[in-house]
Amino acid sequence: MDTTRFVLSQLPPPPARVLEIGTGGEGTLARALDGADYDVVAIDPAAPQEEGIFRRLKIEELSDDELFHGIIAVRTLHHLTDLGPALDKIRDHLRPRGPLVLEEIGWDRLDEPTAEWFHRQQRALAATKGSEAAASAHELMAEWRDEHVGLHGYEAMREEIDARFRERFFSWEPFVYHYLDDSVATEALERSLIEADAIRAIGWRYVGEPSGK
Ligand SMILES: C[S@@+](CC[C@H](N)C(=O)[O-])C[C@H]1O[C@@H](n2cnc3c(N)ncnc32)[C@H](O)[C@@H]1O
């Protein structure tokens, strides 16, 4: 299920007011939610410079009196600097039982077998398409750690989330294929390797509601 369908499957039906945190420079998901008749506010310091649903601001800067029926963050939570206070703010902006819908990457879960598979597929892509590949799986892991240094890992995010939200849904998801292309790694292939315990899932999806509201 793609990101938009997953998010739509977890939100209350429209009309409903929803917030997307970290909409990115394209605002693709926010535009899809707008097209599905939601009342959308999509924030990000790098949001599209357009009137309407987009606002160029951080979650920390959102006015306290705004309330939403659902809040979504796709691959954004691990970037939030002060995660605990940011999640307090997210909880305060949610109506009771309003879902927090997350799609995330547990970058710290990349273990050796997963890195070896990632590297083999990266090399296959380099051989056919001339793209770049790390010299070894070991080097790929070192580069991966450097790219993510200072960002929150899975356990750290879960601890902060679980202190404030009650889980409604959770799934591990393929993620490495996003860095490759269909000629060497599809979502289905990565999922089957995860299910066979040959590699580890890096991606995850979570839905929770504020606890104690
Ligand atoms: C990896 S990108 C994901 C963008 C988009 N959701 C996607 O999936 O393509 C993370 C985004 O979070 C935004 N971001 C980082 N800190 C933020 C904050 N405190 N409040 C709102 N957005 C933030 C960044 O500007 C960036 O666009």
The ligand as a Tripos MOL2 file, in Angstrom:
@<TRIPOS>MOLECULE
LIG
   27    29     1     0     0
SMALL
NO_CHARGES

@<TRIPOS>ATOM
      1 C1         13.1750   13.6160    4.8650 C.3       1 LIG1
      2 S1         12.1970   15.0280    4.5930 S.3       1 LIG1
      3 C2         10.5980   14.2940    4.2640 C.3       1 LIG1
      4 C3          9.7490   15.1620    3.3820 C.3       1 LIG1
      5 C4          8.4190   14.5190    2.9260 C.3       1 LIG1
      6 N1          7.5520   14.2190    4.0500 N.3       1 LIG1
      7 C5          8.6920   13.2690    2.1080 C.2       1 LIG1
      8 O1          8.3940   12.1620    2.5780 O.co2     1 LIG1
      9 O2          9.2170   13.4150    0.9890 O.co2     1 LIG1
     10 C6         11.9900   15.7100    6.2090 C.3       1 LIG1
     11 C7         11.3340   17.0810    6.1720 C.3       1 LIG1
     12 O3         11.0880   17.5030    7.5070 O.3       1 LIG1
     13 C8         11.2400   18.9020    7.5360 C.3       1 LIG1
     14 N2         11.4350   19.2930    8.9510 N.ar      1 LIG1
     15 C9         12.5560   19.1190    9.7020 C.ar      1 LIG1
     16 N3         12.3570   19.6290   10.9360 N.ar      1 LIG1
     17 C10        11.0790   20.1070   10.9560 C.ar      1 LIG1
     18 C11        10.2970   20.7800   11.9690 C.ar      1 LIG1
     19 N4         10.8000   21.0230   13.1720 N.pl3     1 LIG1
     20 N5          9.0170   21.1270   11.6630 N.ar      1 LIG1
     21 C12         8.5240   20.8700   10.4250 C.ar      1 LIG1
     22 N6          9.2230   20.2580    9.4440 N.ar      1 LIG1
     23 C13        10.4920   19.8910    9.6930 C.ar      1 LIG1
     24 C14        12.4340   19.1570    6.6270 C.3       1 LIG1
     25 O4         12.4950   20.4970    6.1730 O.3       1 LIG1
     26 C15        12.1790   18.1560    5.4960 C.3       1 LIG1
     27 O5         11.4640   18.7210    4.4240 O.3       1 LIG1
@<TRIPOS>BOND
     1     1     2 1
     2     2     3 1
     3     2    10 1
     4     3     4 1
     5     4     5 1
     6     5     6 1
     7     5     7 1
     8     7     8 2
     9     7     9 1
    10    10    11 1
    11    11    12 1
    12    11    26 1
    13    12    13 1
    14    13    14 1
    15    13    24 1
    16    14    15 ar
    17    14    23 ar
    18    15    16 ar
    19    16    17 ar
    20    17    18 ar
    21    17    23 ar
    22    18    19 1
    23    18    20 ar
    24    20    21 ar
    25    21    22 ar
    26    22    23 ar
    27    24    25 1
    28    24    26 1
    29    26    27 1
@<TRIPOS>SUBSTRUCTURE
     1 LIG1         1 GROUP 0 **** ****
